[in-house]
Amino acid sequence: MSKKAKILWTTDNKETAMHMVCLYAHNAILKGWMNEVEVLVWGASQRLIAEDAEVRAKVEAMIKDGVKIIACLKCADSMDITTPLQSCGIDVFYTGELLSSWIQSGESIVSV
């Protein structure tokens, strides 16, 4: 059985970000619940990371501990936040094909 978590994070709700997405994704790696955790940050969640210091610090800590965080380049460019996202260590690129591959894989995707 695969021990991968794939999370699609689109909400800009800080409480949900901190108490669900970040909490679970980080603990899944730290506690060994999952071998791999990938978080695809798309849309409003990107602005939350770029503009909120607490959320940004949490994302940076997650990346340091092995959570792979990816952001949509189209969204980031449209919101003029590509550089702040990249400076956090987030991999920013066009993600439509990535999300399509996630869906086609048949693996579970948590969407928040």
Secondary structure as UniProt FT lines:
FT   STRAND          4..9
FT   HELIX           14..16
FT   HELIX           17..22
FT   HELIX           23..30
FT   TURN            31..32
FT   STRAND          36..41
FT   HELIX           44..51
FT   HELIX           53..64
FT   TURN            65..66
FT   STRAND          68..72
FT   HELIX           73..79
FT   HELIX           82..87
FT   TURN            88..89
FT   STRAND          91..93
FT   HELIX           96..105
FT   STRAND          110..111
//
